[in-house]
Structures are given as structure tokens and as C-alpha cells.
Amino acid sequence: MNQERILKILIGLSLLIVAGVFLFVDPIAQDLKYHNFADEREILKISNFWNVFSNLPYLILGLWALQKIYLKRSLNKINEMNLAYLLLFIGVTLVAFGSGYYHLEPNNETLVWDRLPMTIAFMALFAIILSEFVNLKLGKNLLFPFLLLGLSSVAYWHFTELQGQGDLRFYALIQFLPMLIIPVILMSFPSKFSHIKGYWLLLACYLLAKVFEHFDGEIYELLTVISGHSLKHMVSALGLYFLLSSYEQRRELRK
């Protein structure tokens, strides 16, 4: 199957999924139980200490990446997509502050500041992958629309919560639909660079992080020293480290 046909199929399936979710799935309010984390220990007068502190790897990794972009210029990237790479790691850096703030006092209001920087990182990454594998012009042209969609999904969810009928459908699509599309792109389109394993390792860590998040309480009960949610932060940051390392190691294969 040629690449143009694969791209059309991906677009068609994406539109069908979006239409199906909004036509056949009822609005999904934020479950308030989501804010009840297993490890609520206060250490050094910091509430939910480990869920807050485990965001530190995002800060370290984000600042490290920005230093490599600005000072060392050691990342092998598409120069026309400089802004996207920059936004990816700015988003990662801001996740440390947004998620840390949320975990100090978990509720719907603080959760907004956790989700906003995540959508920046997600959408920038998606645009980068499109530019590296599918078409540079496509990735470049979609960067700002993707960012607008991501930020709007969080704003829409928050607005609907304030109206008493929360709706997470838009945000869920923004978060999970790219995670379904990206593996197909990685398998079906040639990369401009070597070392695409960084993307696969990032996806694997993302999935593992979701498992840790789901079994937050069970993991805390088993390990007693750390919860699944704290491990989620660490494992997802590890995936970003793998990606950053691959950006340094790879070489350009085609123009």
C-alpha cells in the first residue's frame, strides 16, 4: 500500500473516530475520584510530597534539552521545525510546574494547569513526527492548528465543568488519537533520520506510565515506599530522555 493511500486512510479513520465519539458517546465529566491518590504523605510540610517531587525529572530534562537546543546546538533536527522542538521541551519543562502545582492540592481547578503544558508537548511532538516522516510542509503547517486544538480542548473541558456538565471527550481525543496514529506513521513512512527507536521507546514508556497510573493504589500497597502515580511521572520522563538521546545520536538519511 502506497504512502499517500495510508495517509488518506489515517485521515479518514481519524474523522470517523472524532465523529463517532461526539455523536455516540455522552459527555464525560471528570471523575472526582481521579484526585484521590494513594500516596498522600506530607514530607517537609509539602502535601502529597512524592507525587509533587516526582515531577522534578520533567524540569531537569526540559531544561537540559533547551540547553542543548540553544547553547550546545547538539540536537539533530529539522531546522524549519525549530519552534516545534522548542515548544516540545518548553511544554515538558512547564509540566513540572503544572503537575507539581496540581498535586499540591488536587482538584479540577488545579488540574487545568497540569493539562495545559501537556497538550503543548503532545501537539508539538505530533507535528514533529509528521514533518520527519510524512511531509515537512504538512508538519509545519499543522503545528499552530494542533497547538490551538490542544489548548482549546483543555479550555473546553474546564468551561463545561464550570457549567456543571463536564465534557472530557475533546481532551481525550487530543491526548489519545495521536498515540494511535503515531505507531502507524512510524511503521509506514520512512524517517528523515536514523535512530527512530527513540520514538518507540517514548511510546513504550507512555503506555507503561498509563499502567502505573491505573494501578496507583495497588503498586503503593505492594511497594509501600512509592505509588504508581509517582512512578508514572518518572517512567514518562524516562521516555522523554530516550527521545532526547536519540535526537543527539541520529543522523540525517534524506532531505
C-alpha positions as semicolon CSV with decimal commas, in nm:
position;residue;x (nm);y (nm);z (nm)
1;M;0,000;0,000;0,000
2;N;0,149;0,335;-0,104
3;Q;0,208;0,610;0,149
4;E;-0,045;0,853;0,003
5;R;-0,320;0,595;0,044
6;I;-0,210;0,521;0,402
7;L;-0,226;0,892;0,481
8;K;-0,577;0,919;0,337
9;I;-0,687;0,615;0,539
10;L;-0,544;0,768;0,858
11;I;-0,725;1,095;0,794
12;G;-1,050;0,915;0,716
13;L;-1,031;0,692;1,024
14;S;-0,945;0,991;1,243
15;L;-1,250;1,180;1,118
16;L;-1,469;0,874;1,176
17;I;-1,337;0,833;1,532
18;V;-1,394;1,202;1,609
19;A;-1,746;1,192;1,462
20;G;-1,825;0,867;1,643
21;V;-1,710;0,999;1,980
22;F;-1,915;1,319;1,956
23;L;-2,222;1,151;1,803
24;F;-2,243;0,833;2,006
25;V;-2,053;0,896;2,331
26;D;-2,220;1,103;2,600
27;P;-2,029;1,392;2,760
28;I;-1,773;1,262;3,009
29;A;-1,734;1,460;3,329
30;Q;-1,412;1,449;3,527
31;D;-1,444;1,175;3,788
32;L;-1,363;1,342;4,120
33;K;-1,215;1,013;4,240
34;Y;-0,931;1,086;3,997
35;H;-0,796;1,333;4,255
36;N;-0,773;1,067;4,527
37;F;-0,416;0,939;4,504
38;A;-0,283;0,651;4,707
39;D;0,025;0,828;4,845
40;E;-0,086;1,140;5,033
41;R;0,209;1,161;5,271
42;E;0,322;1,506;5,378
43;I;0,700;1,546;5,396
44;L;0,886;1,871;5,471
45;K;0,543;2,035;5,504
46;I;0,470;1,954;5,137
47;S;0,136;1,781;5,079
48;N;0,142;1,472;4,858
49;F;0,520;1,504;4,861
50;W;0,618;1,220;4,629
51;N;0,356;1,299;4,368
52;V;0,487;1,658;4,369
53;F;0,858;1,575;4,389
54;S;0,842;1,307;4,118
55;N;0,781;1,587;3,865
56;L;1,141;1,703;3,910
57;P;1,268;1,482;3,622
58;Y;1,048;1,681;3,381
59;L;1,215;2,004;3,492
60;I;1,566;1,863;3,469
61;L;1,506;1,701;3,131
62;G;1,325;2,003;2,986
63;L;1,597;2,249;3,088
64;W;1,867;2,008;2,972
65;A;1,701;1,981;2,632
66;L;1,660;2,358;2,598
67;Q;2,028;2,399;2,682
68;K;2,118;2,152;2,406
69;I;1,895;2,343;2,162
70;Y;2,011;2,694;2,249
71;L;2,371;2,660;2,370
72;K;2,522;2,334;2,251
73;R;2,310;2,303;1,937
74;S;2,372;1,929;1,961
75;L;2,031;1,803;1,854
76;N;1,994;1,673;1,500
77;K;1,663;1,819;1,392
78;I;1,482;1,981;1,102
79;N;1,578;2,348;1,114
80;E;1,244;2,457;0,967
81;M;1,075;2,293;1,267
82;N;1,293;2,459;1,532
83;L;0,990;2,614;1,700
84;A;0,820;2,274;1,734
85;Y;1,123;2,115;1,905
86;L;1,146;2,420;2,129
87;L;0,777;2,401;2,221
88;L;0,805;2,028;2,290
89;F;1,066;2,081;2,558
90;I;0,915;2,405;2,689
91;G;0,598;2,203;2,737
92;V;0,792;1,931;2,920
93;T;0,952;2,192;3,146
94;L;0,617;2,353;3,224
95;V;0,466;2,013;3,305
96;A;0,697;2,002;3,608
97;F;0,539;2,322;3,743
98;G;0,182;2,250;3,632
99;S;0,174;1,892;3,759
100;G;0,359;1,988;4,077
101;Y;0,107;2,264;4,145
102;Y;-0,183;2,029;4,079
103;H;-0,053;1,761;4,314
104;L;-0,013;2,008;4,600
105;E;-0,391;2,038;4,606
106;P;-0,559;1,803;4,357
107;N;-0,889;1,935;4,222
108;N;-1,044;2,031;3,887
109;E;-0,919;2,389;3,907
110;T;-0,554;2,297;3,959
111;L;-0,580;2,012;3,708
112;V;-0,615;2,272;3,431
113;W;-0,254;2,379;3,489
114;D;-0,138;2,018;3,471
115;R;-0,310;1,954;3,139
116;L;-0,228;2,276;2,952
117;P;0,151;2,218;2,923
118;M;0,094;1,850;2,846
119;T;-0,111;1,943;2,539
120;I;0,165;2,178;2,423
121;A;0,417;1,893;2,440
122;F;0,180;1,638;2,282
123;M;0,084;1,859;1,988
124;A;0,439;1,978;1,920
125;L;0,558;1,616;1,919
126;F;0,283;1,515;1,677
127;A;0,377;1,796;1,437
128;I;0,746;1,698;1,460
129;I;0,670;1,335;1,373
130;L;0,459;1,440;1,075
131;S;0,741;1,663;0,950
132;E;1,009;1,397;0,996
133;F;0,817;1,101;0,849
134;V;0,534;1,220;0,629
135;N;0,590;1,570;0,491
136;L;0,781;1,871;0,621
137;K;0,529;2,123;0,491
138;L;0,240;1,929;0,646
139;G;0,403;1,918;0,989
140;K;0,500;2,285;0,974
141;N;0,155;2,400;0,863
142;L;-0,023;2,192;1,127
143;L;0,190;2,299;1,426
144;F;-0,017;2,602;1,526
145;P;-0,357;2,442;1,449
146;F;-0,252;2,143;1,660
147;L;-0,145;2,371;1,947
148;L;-0,473;2,562;1,924
149;L;-0,672;2,238;1,928
150;G;-0,477;2,111;2,229
151;L;-0,518;2,425;2,436
152;S;-0,882;2,457;2,331
153;S;-0,954;2,101;2,445
154;V;-0,844;2,187;2,800
155;A;-1,028;2,520;2,793
156;Y;-1,346;2,348;2,669
157;W;-1,327;2,080;2,937
158;H;-1,276;2,341;3,210
159;F;-1,558;2,562;3,079
160;T;-1,801;2,269;3,071
161;E;-1,705;2,173;3,426
162;L;-1,784;2,528;3,539
163;Q;-2,124;2,496;3,368
164;G;-2,198;2,183;3,572
165;Q;-2,176;1,939;3,279
166;G;-1,812;1,849;3,231
167;D;-1,707;1,705;2,897
168;L;-1,368;1,537;2,853
169;R;-1,434;1,397;2,505
170;F;-1,241;1,669;2,319
171;Y;-0,941;1,644;2,554
172;A;-0,943;1,263;2,541
173;L;-0,929;1,271;2,161
174;I;-0,642;1,520;2,165
175;Q;-0,445;1,302;2,406
176;F;-0,511;0,953;2,272
177;L;-0,581;0,985;1,897
178;P;-0,220;1,088;1,815
179;M;-0,099;0,792;2,024
180;L;-0,295;0,563;1,789
181;I;-0,177;0,738;1,472
182;I;0,192;0,774;1,558
183;P;0,277;0,398;1,559
184;V;0,119;0,363;1,214
185;I;0,326;0,654;1,086
186;L;0,646;0,510;1,236
187;M;0,582;0,176;1,065
188;S;0,454;0,307;0,731
189;F;0,666;0,609;0,642
190;P;1,045;0,647;0,607
191;S;1,216;0,878;0,854
192;K;1,446;1,162;0,757
193;F;1,673;1,040;1,038
194;S;1,827;0,725;1,183
195;H;1,758;0,609;1,541
196;I;1,379;0,617;1,525
197;K;1,385;0,381;1,824
198;G;1,367;0,693;2,043
199;Y;1,005;0,736;1,939
200;W;0,924;0,371;2,005
201;L;1,085;0,388;2,349
202;L;0,888;0,703;2,426
203;L;0,562;0,530;2,328
204;A;0,650;0,223;2,534
205;C;0,724;0,438;2,839
206;Y;0,400;0,629;2,785
207;L;0,199;0,306;2,786
208;L;0,385;0,177;3,092
209;A;0,321;0,509;3,266
210;K;-0,051;0,470;3,200
211;V;-0,039;0,123;3,357
212;F;0,133;0,265;3,666
213;E;-0,126;0,543;3,681
214;H;-0,414;0,295;3,664
215;F;-0,270;0,073;3,937
216;D;-0,166;0,361;4,161
217;G;-0,305;0,215;4,481
218;E;-0,211;-0,146;4,416
219;I;0,151;-0,050;4,348
220;Y;0,167;0,164;4,660
221;E;0,023;-0,120;4,866
222;L;0,283;-0,357;4,721
223;L;0,590;-0,133;4,741
224;T;0,483;0,090;5,036
225;V;0,756;0,345;4,958
226;I;0,626;0,482;4,627
227;S;0,296;0,483;4,440
228;G;0,204;0,402;4,084
229;H;0,131;0,766;4,011
230;S;0,476;0,880;4,118
231;L;0,628;0,604;3,906
232;K;0,414;0,727;3,617
233;H;0,592;1,063;3,628
234;M;0,935;0,901;3,641
235;V;0,873;0,650;3,362
236;S;0,723;0,906;3,123
237;A;1,021;1,135;3,190
238;L;1,248;0,839;3,112
239;G;1,076;0,802;2,776
240;L;1,149;1,168;2,702
241;Y;1,512;1,108;2,798
242;F;1,530;0,826;2,543
243;L;1,385;1,060;2,281
244;L;1,630;1,339;2,363
245;S;1,923;1,096;2,346
246;S;1,808;0,972;2,005
247;Y;1,793;1,332;1,880
248;E;2,163;1,364;1,963
249;Q;2,271;1,028;1,825
250;R;2,080;1,022;1,499
251;R;2,196;1,136;1,157
252;E;2,006;1,265;0,859
253;L;1,923;0,999;0,598
254;R;1,732;1,202;0,340
255;K;1,648;1,562;0,257
